[in-house]
């Protein structure tokens, strides 16, 4: 378990690189169960273009936080983290987001910053509405939930939660999983309390354009850096499977979008790495993916194969869970990860400890057939 509030972020070249482990998950009706894309152990280096004095200045200017000690926490992938101690001894947790690595929030730095503020504003509104399990940011003296450091980086200040954080993978127990499902039922039920603060998450395959471009170019050399050609070879070896699954994801997305009428406020990534146990309670951290979406956007990461949690969720909310939507969100998550890794290695890059680990994860994600054989078999039968 991780120390208090040292939870792993999601985004960038993948949502989180935590450990190599297949995650079993329930399939849809008529489709075989598949495993999650594996991940590798990850420790993130400090941001090369951000100096710590600039961070300290932003904390002082925005929050009046007089920093005595600033300790870098080398965990996570999508954000950078620090533990900070004020001159009076109080401690807080800081996240710094690279606005170039938030594709689900916007395609430009300004769009990403606006999306990040909107997400954190929604989290704070949820917390203020009475949802004590929402670990929301601390507002600046001007009432902002996040603040620009410079054109590329943004900083947010969070309370340091006294508890233990999990890591991506299985929940420790059925009871814990059931408890998280009930938290999600409360969260989804609070949709009316946040007004228009949250964005609306499109039902689509994130990274579709990058994957389609890579599939078109798989027969030509990739020259982004030292790992471009090995990445191309990996994709070439699995090109038909990736193309078939991308098509299946697009088809499933269209079907889910056509019949989804119950849009609720969702966390987006309620996996164990974003759940902390504080005393006898569970809290949810990492709210940069909060958005309005069908409930299955959250549920697929929590429910097991037996369906007990799904029945409990339906009893609590009245929403009958859509099995095909669960599969869509699971599949599009994996396709988005694959697209982000491939995009990383098609772009200019150097061989570093970070890219070595990313390539290790790509080798696992690219061998996609064994995790989605049921979907591929179904697509093959439909094409006949």
PyMOL commands that set and color helices and strands:
alter all, ss='L'
color gray80, all
select helices_A, chain A and resi 52-63+99-101+109-128+174-189+191-193+208-216+228-237+239-259+272-274+296-299+308-317+323-346+353-366+369-371+373-383
alter helices_A, ss='H'
color red, helices_A
select strands_A, chain A and resi 24-25+34-35+67-73+79-86+91-98+137-138+147-148+153-159+164-165+263-266+275-278+281-284+291-294
alter strands_A, ss='S'
color yellow, strands_A
deselect
rebuild
show_as cartoon
